Amino acid sequence: MQDRGMKKWRAFASIHEQYVGLQEIIDKQSEIPKPLLTEDQMEQINQVLVEALHTNQKVYLTCYKHGKHIIETGFIQFVDPSRDIFMFTDESSKLKKKMKLSEVINIQFV
């Protein structure tokens, strides 16, 4: 006879498919709807993007991705409004990220 040791009992996650299904339901409940921006807000975002690009100032960037607001700090490297993209260098990891302009909710100088 062999002892099973200290195993935690997970009543609602005993079957893998059940656990995945429950996690999807929990994730969908925590999603936030994408806010609608006014023309003034979009114009302000555009002005800050252009100024941050030319002066190389650090900005706080709030984006909407996958039902969540993501806040990052860094520098704007490149903006292409015709393709709806811009390049953003993250302050902490120094990695360049390609992001969509349509995902930007708010941008402001540090």
C-alpha positions in Angstrom: 0.0 0.0 0.0 1.4 3.4 -1.0 0.5 6.8 0.4 -0.6 9.5 -2.0 1.1 12.3 0.0 -0.2 15.8 0.3 -2.4 16.4 -2.8 -4.8 19.3 -2.9 -8.4 18.5 -3.7 -9.7 20.6 -6.6 -13.4 19.8 -6.8 -14.2 22.1 -9.7 -11.1 21.4 -11.7 -10.9 17.6 -11.6 -11.5 17.2 -15.4 -9.3 19.2 -17.6 -12.0 20.2 -20.1 -14.2 21.3 -17.2 -11.4 23.5 -15.8 -10.8 25.1 -19.3 -14.5 25.8 -19.7 -14.8 27.4 -16.3 -11.7 29.5 -16.8 -13.2 30.8 -20.1 -16.4 31.8 -18.4 -14.5 33.6 -15.6 -12.4 35.4 -18.2 -15.5 36.5 -20.2 -17.1 37.9 -17.0 -14.1 40.0 -16.2 -13.9 41.6 -19.6 -14.5 45.4 -19.9 -16.3 46.8 -22.9 -14.2 49.0 -25.2 -14.9 52.7 -24.4 -16.0 54.9 -27.3 -13.8 58.0 -27.8 -15.2 61.4 -28.8 -13.6 63.5 -31.6 -11.9 65.7 -29.0 -10.3 62.7 -27.3 -9.1 61.3 -30.6 -7.7 64.7 -31.5 -5.9 65.0 -28.2 -4.4 61.5 -28.6 -3.2 62.4 -32.1 -1.6 65.6 -30.8 0.2 63.9 -28.0 1.4 61.1 -30.3 2.9 63.6 -32.8 4.5 65.7 -30.1 5.9 62.6 -28.3 7.3 61.3 -31.6 9.1 64.6 -32.4 10.4 65.4 -28.9 11.1 61.8 -27.8 9.3 62.3 -24.5 8.2 59.5 -22.3 4.4 58.8 -22.3 1.8 56.8 -20.4 -0.1 54.7 -22.9 -3.4 53.1 -22.1 -4.6 50.5 -24.6 -7.6 48.2 -24.9 -6.7 44.6 -25.7 -8.7 41.4 -25.2 -11.3 43.1 -22.9 -8.7 44.7 -20.6 -7.0 48.1 -20.2 -3.3 47.8 -20.4 -1.1 50.6 -19.2 2.5 50.9 -20.4 5.2 53.5 -20.1 7.7 54.2 -22.9 8.6 56.2 -26.0 6.9 56.5 -29.4 9.3 55.6 -32.2 7.1 55.6 -35.4 3.5 56.4 -36.4 1.8 55.3 -39.6 -1.9 56.5 -39.6 -2.6 55.0 -43.0 -1.9 51.5 -41.8 -3.3 52.2 -38.3 0.0 51.2 -36.5 2.7 52.8 -34.4 6.0 51.5 -32.8 6.3 51.8 -29.1 9.5 51.1 -27.1 8.6 49.8 -23.6 10.6 51.6 -20.8 11.1 48.5 -18.6 12.1 45.9 -21.2 13.5 48.1 -24.0 11.5 46.1 -26.5 9.9 47.6 -29.6 6.2 46.8 -29.9 4.0 47.3 -32.9 0.6 48.4 -31.8 -2.7 49.5 -33.4 -3.7 53.2 -33.2 -7.4 52.1 -32.8 -6.5 50.3 -29.6 -5.2 53.5 -27.9 -7.7 54.8 -25.3 -5.5 57.4 -23.6 -2.0 58.8 -23.9 -0.3 61.4 -21.7 3.1 62.7 -20.9 4.9 61.5 -17.8 
